[in-house]
Amino acid sequence: MTALVIVEHDNCEVKDATLATVTAAKNFGDVHLLVAGSECGSVAEAAATIDGVSKVLVADDAAYAHSLASELANITLSVAGEYDAILAPATTTGKNFLPRVAASLDVAQISDIVSVESTDTFKRPIYAGNAIATVQSSDTKKVITVRATAFDKAAATGGSAEVVSVDATEGSGKSSYVGSELSESDRPELTSAKVIISGGRGMGSGENFSIIEAVADKLGAAVGASRAAVDAGFVPNDYQVGQTGKIVAPELYIAVGISGAIQHLAGMKDSKIIVAINKDEEAPIFQVADYGLVADLFEAVPELEKAL
């Protein structure tokens, strides 16, 4: 069997989520990659060195510069015929275009898998991660999104895959790129950070996030937030960690003023070490925390920052 992994990238480098997806794809046998981008030669070169990859297909065209769902779906479908499985990370990009691929192939997508039991049987979380469903598919071609935090990352070096160019597909004409408004930060991205410190409703206001940002700067950490903090307007929604936000699994997750609602726990409970700071000793977050401090965050966090 042969699996095709759609590489997630920014036209400069391969995203870590792709490396985890390659690990999942190895369960199918031979692994090929598809790099669709614009002036993405460096991405193709990096993809070719990923351990366990035997071939890299490269579609280099301006149409793929911004990862529009319609264009990614079209190029994927143009090469899908020879593959038994098509996989992509369960990120905003993967969730955006891969359902189009599944619908066009008339198969059921298998979403957000956390384990490959066999080539037709997979495990995926349901009910905000409170239960794990075992799903078996009889479709001849599997279309799968992969929860990157559930798989080890494939080694980024050690491979020597063949690189093959493929022709760009004709544009769909149904959508076009207009522009982007991106927040810029010197801190690492949430989904790739090794340390994350998140604030919740207990922060009280957006201005108060400065006290956890001071800790983040000393730890080289990313800053996250609960849905309650985002809904209250304390921070932008790209800070949100949880079922309806970003799924993370850092080495260290510090939850400050977060009660521990189910939807938040679903996004961070796979973290290696969880530290909770909350003045409510009955807060659900303490049930998943490795270390808990029952204290006023406005006293504890500044003390932590001074100690660092």
C-alpha positions as CSV (number, residue, x, y, z in Angstrom):
1,M,0.0,0.0,0.0
2,T,1.1,3.6,-0.6
3,A,0.0,6.7,1.3
4,L,0.1,10.3,0.2
5,V,0.7,13.0,2.8
6,I,-0.1,16.6,1.9
7,V,2.7,18.8,3.2
8,E,1.8,21.8,5.3
9,H,4.2,24.6,4.8
10,D,4.6,28.4,4.4
11,N,6.6,28.2,1.1
12,C,9.8,28.3,3.2
13,E,9.8,25.4,5.6
14,V,7.8,22.2,6.5
15,K,5.5,22.5,9.5
16,D,6.0,20.1,12.4
17,A,2.5,18.8,12.0
18,T,3.6,17.2,8.7
19,L,6.3,15.2,10.4
20,A,3.8,13.7,12.8
21,T,1.5,12.9,9.9
22,V,4.3,11.1,8.1
23,T,4.7,8.9,11.2
24,A,1.0,8.0,10.9
25,A,1.3,7.3,7.2
26,K,4.1,4.8,7.7
27,N,1.5,2.4,8.9
28,F,0.3,2.1,5.3
29,G,3.6,1.1,3.9
30,D,5.3,3.4,1.3
31,V,5.0,7.1,1.9
32,H,4.9,9.8,-0.7
33,L,4.5,13.6,-0.1
34,L,2.8,16.3,-2.1
35,V,4.2,19.8,-1.9
36,A,1.9,22.4,-3.4
37,G,3.2,25.9,-3.2
38,S,4.8,28.9,-5.0
39,E,8.6,29.1,-5.2
40,C,8.6,26.3,-2.7
41,G,11.9,24.6,-3.8
42,S,13.3,24.8,-0.3
43,V,10.2,23.0,1.1
44,A,10.6,20.2,-1.5
45,E,14.3,19.8,-0.6
46,A,13.5,19.6,3.1
47,A,10.6,17.2,2.5
48,A,12.9,14.9,0.5
49,T,15.1,14.4,3.6
50,I,12.3,13.4,5.9
51,D,13.0,9.9,7.2
52,G,10.7,7.2,5.7
53,V,9.6,9.1,2.6
54,S,10.3,7.6,-0.8
55,K,9.0,10.2,-3.2
56,V,8.1,13.9,-3.2
57,L,5.6,15.3,-5.7
58,V,6.1,19.0,-6.3
59,A,3.4,21.4,-7.8
60,D,5.1,24.8,-7.9
61,D,2.6,27.4,-9.1
62,A,1.3,30.8,-8.0
63,A,-2.1,29.2,-7.6
64,Y,-0.9,27.4,-4.5
65,A,0.9,30.3,-2.9
66,H,-1.8,30.8,-0.2
67,S,-3.1,27.3,0.3
68,L,-6.6,28.0,-0.9
69,A,-8.9,25.0,-0.2
70,S,-10.2,24.7,-3.7
71,E,-6.8,24.7,-5.3
72,L,-5.3,22.3,-2.8
73,A,-8.2,19.9,-3.3
74,N,-7.8,20.1,-7.1
75,I,-4.1,19.3,-7.1
76,T,-4.6,16.5,-4.5
77,L,-7.4,14.9,-6.6
78,S,-5.2,15.1,-9.7
79,V,-2.7,12.7,-8.2
80,A,-5.0,10.7,-5.8
81,G,-5.7,7.8,-8.2
82,E,-2.6,5.7,-7.4
83,Y,-2.8,6.0,-3.6
84,D,-4.6,3.9,-1.0
85,A,-4.6,6.6,1.6
86,I,-4.4,10.4,1.6
87,L,-3.5,12.1,4.8
88,A,-3.1,15.7,6.1
89,P,-2.6,17.2,9.5
90,A,-5.8,18.1,11.4
91,T,-5.0,21.8,11.3
92,T,-7.1,24.6,10.0
93,T,-5.6,24.0,6.5
94,G,-6.2,20.2,6.6
95,K,-9.7,20.6,7.9
96,N,-10.4,23.2,5.2
97,F,-9.4,21.3,2.0
98,L,-9.4,17.6,2.8
99,P,-13.2,17.2,3.1
100,R,-13.5,18.5,-0.4
101,V,-11.2,15.7,-1.5
102,A,-13.2,13.1,0.4
103,A,-16.5,14.3,-1.1
104,S,-15.1,14.3,-4.6
105,L,-13.8,10.8,-4.2
106,D,-17.2,9.8,-2.7
107,V,-15.6,8.4,0.5
108,A,-16.1,9.1,4.2
109,Q,-13.3,11.2,5.7
110,I,-11.8,9.8,8.9
111,S,-11.1,12.8,11.0
112,D,-8.6,13.6,13.8
113,I,-7.1,10.2,14.3
114,V,-4.9,9.5,17.3
115,S,-3.9,5.9,16.4
116,V,-3.6,3.6,13.4
117,E,-4.7,0.1,14.5
118,S,-4.5,-1.3,11.0
119,T,-4.8,-0.1,7.5
120,D,-8.6,0.1,7.8
121,T,-9.1,0.7,11.6
122,F,-8.4,3.9,13.5
123,K,-9.0,5.5,16.8
124,R,-10.2,9.1,17.2
125,P,-11.5,11.2,20.2
126,I,-15.2,12.0,20.6
127,Y,-17.2,14.0,23.2
128,A,-14.4,16.5,23.7
129,G,-11.9,13.7,24.2
130,N,-13.8,12.0,27.0
131,A,-14.2,8.9,24.8
132,I,-12.1,7.3,22.1
133,A,-14.0,5.8,19.2
134,T,-12.6,2.9,17.1
135,V,-13.5,3.4,13.5
136,Q,-13.3,0.9,10.7
137,S,-13.6,1.9,7.1
138,S,-14.4,-0.3,4.1
139,D,-13.7,2.5,1.6
140,T,-11.0,1.4,-0.9
141,K,-9.3,4.8,-0.5
142,K,-8.9,6.3,2.9
143,V,-9.0,10.1,3.4
144,I,-7.6,11.0,6.9
145,T,-6.8,14.0,9.0
146,V,-4.2,13.3,11.8
147,R,-4.0,14.8,15.2
148,A,-0.4,15.8,15.2
149,T,0.0,15.8,18.9
150,A,-0.8,12.1,19.1
151,F,2.1,10.9,17.0
152,D,5.9,11.3,17.3
153,K,7.5,13.4,14.7
154,A,9.3,11.6,11.9
155,A,13.0,12.6,11.8
156,A,13.5,15.6,9.5
157,T,16.8,14.3,8.2
158,G,18.1,10.9,7.1
159,G,15.9,10.4,4.0
160,S,16.7,10.7,0.3
161,A,13.5,10.7,-1.5
162,E,13.0,11.1,-5.3
163,V,11.6,14.6,-6.2
164,V,9.2,14.7,-9.1
165,S,7.4,17.7,-10.6
166,V,3.7,17.5,-11.3
167,D,1.7,19.9,-13.5
168,A,-0.5,22.4,-11.8
169,T,-4.3,22.0,-12.2
170,E,-6.6,24.5,-13.9
171,G,-7.9,27.0,-11.4
172,S,-11.4,26.5,-10.1
173,G,-12.2,30.2,-10.4
174,K,-14.5,29.9,-7.4
175,S,-12.3,31.7,-4.9
176,S,-9.2,34.0,-4.9
177,Y,-6.8,35.3,-2.4
178,V,-7.5,38.9,-1.4
179,G,-5.3,39.5,1.7
180,S,-4.3,38.5,5.2
181,E,-4.1,40.2,8.5
182,L,-1.7,38.2,10.6
183,S,-0.6,38.9,14.1
184,E,3.2,39.0,14.6
185,S,5.0,37.8,17.7
186,D,8.5,36.9,18.7
187,R,7.1,34.1,20.7
188,P,6.8,30.5,19.3
189,E,3.6,29.3,17.7
190,L,1.1,27.6,20.1
191,T,1.0,24.4,18.1
192,S,4.8,24.0,18.1
193,A,5.8,25.5,21.4
194,K,7.6,23.4,24.0
195,V,6.3,25.6,26.8
196,I,2.9,27.3,27.0
197,I,1.4,29.5,29.6
198,S,-2.3,30.2,29.3
199,G,-4.7,32.6,31.1
200,G,-8.4,32.2,31.7
201,R,-11.3,34.2,32.8
202,G,-9.6,34.7,36.2
203,M,-7.2,37.1,34.5
204,G,-9.9,39.7,34.8
205,S,-8.9,41.8,31.8
206,G,-6.6,41.8,28.7
207,E,-4.2,44.2,30.4
208,N,-3.6,41.6,33.2
209,F,-2.3,39.2,30.6
210,S,1.0,41.2,30.8
211,I,1.8,39.3,34.0
212,I,1.8,36.0,32.3
213,E,3.5,37.4,29.2
214,A,6.4,38.4,31.5
215,V,6.8,34.8,32.6
216,A,6.5,33.6,28.9
217,D,9.3,35.9,27.9
218,K,11.6,34.4,30.5
219,L,10.6,30.8,29.6
220,G,10.7,31.3,25.9
221,A,7.0,30.2,26.0
222,A,3.9,30.8,23.9
223,V,0.9,32.5,25.4
224,G,-2.5,30.8,25.2
225,A,-5.9,31.4,26.6
226,S,-9.1,29.6,27.4
227,R,-12.3,30.2,25.4
228,A,-13.8,32.2,28.3
229,A,-10.9,34.6,28.1
230,V,-11.2,34.9,24.3
231,D,-15.0,35.3,24.4
232,A,-14.5,38.1,27.0
233,G,-12.3,39.9,24.6
234,F,-9.1,39.7,26.7
235,V,-7.0,38.3,23.9
236,P,-7.4,37.5,20.1
237,N,-9.0,34.2,19.2
238,D,-5.8,32.8,17.8
239,Y,-4.6,32.5,21.4
240,Q,-7.4,30.0,22.2
241,V,-6.5,26.5,23.3
242,G,-9.2,23.9,23.4
243,Q,-11.7,21.8,21.4
244,T,-12.8,24.8,19.4
245,G,-9.3,26.3,19.4
246,K,-5.8,24.8,19.0
247,I,-4.8,21.3,20.2
248,V,-1.5,21.5,21.9
249,A,0.8,19.0,23.7
250,P,3.9,20.9,24.9
251,E,6.5,19.7,27.3
252,L,5.1,22.1,29.9
253,Y,1.7,23.7,30.1
254,I,1.0,26.3,32.8
255,A,-2.7,27.1,33.3
256,V,-3.3,30.4,35.1
257,G,-6.8,31.3,36.3
258,I,-8.3,28.6,34.2
259,S,-11.1,26.5,35.8
260,G,-10.7,23.6,33.4
261,A,-13.8,23.3,31.3
262,I,-14.1,20.1,29.3
263,Q,-13.6,21.9,26.0
264,H,-10.3,23.4,27.3
265,L,-9.0,20.2,28.7
266,A,-9.6,18.5,25.3
267,G,-7.0,20.9,23.8
268,M,-4.2,20.5,26.3
269,K,-4.6,17.4,28.4
270,D,-1.9,15.5,26.4
271,S,0.7,18.0,27.6
272,K,3.7,16.2,29.2
273,I,3.6,18.3,32.5
274,I,0.6,20.4,33.5
275,V,0.9,23.1,36.2
276,A,-2.3,24.8,37.4
277,I,-2.5,28.1,39.4
278,N,-6.0,28.8,40.7
279,K,-7.5,30.2,43.9
280,D,-10.4,27.7,43.7
281,E,-9.2,24.4,45.1
282,E,-12.2,22.7,43.6
283,A,-11.4,23.8,40.1
284,P,-11.5,20.8,37.6
285,I,-8.1,21.8,36.2
286,F,-6.5,20.3,39.3
287,Q,-7.8,16.8,38.3
288,V,-5.5,16.7,35.3
289,A,-2.6,18.8,36.7
290,D,0.7,17.2,37.7
291,Y,1.4,20.2,40.0
292,G,-1.3,22.5,41.4
293,L,-1.0,25.8,43.4
294,V,-4.0,27.1,45.2
295,A,-3.2,30.8,45.3
296,D,-4.2,34.2,44.0
297,L,-2.7,34.4,40.6
298,F,-2.0,38.1,41.0
299,E,0.4,37.2,43.8
300,A,1.7,33.9,42.6
301,V,2.6,34.7,39.0
302,P,4.6,37.9,39.7
303,E,6.5,35.9,42.4
304,L,7.2,33.2,39.8
305,E,8.4,35.8,37.3
306,K,10.8,37.2,39.9
307,A,12.1,33.7,40.8
308,L,12.9,33.1,37.1
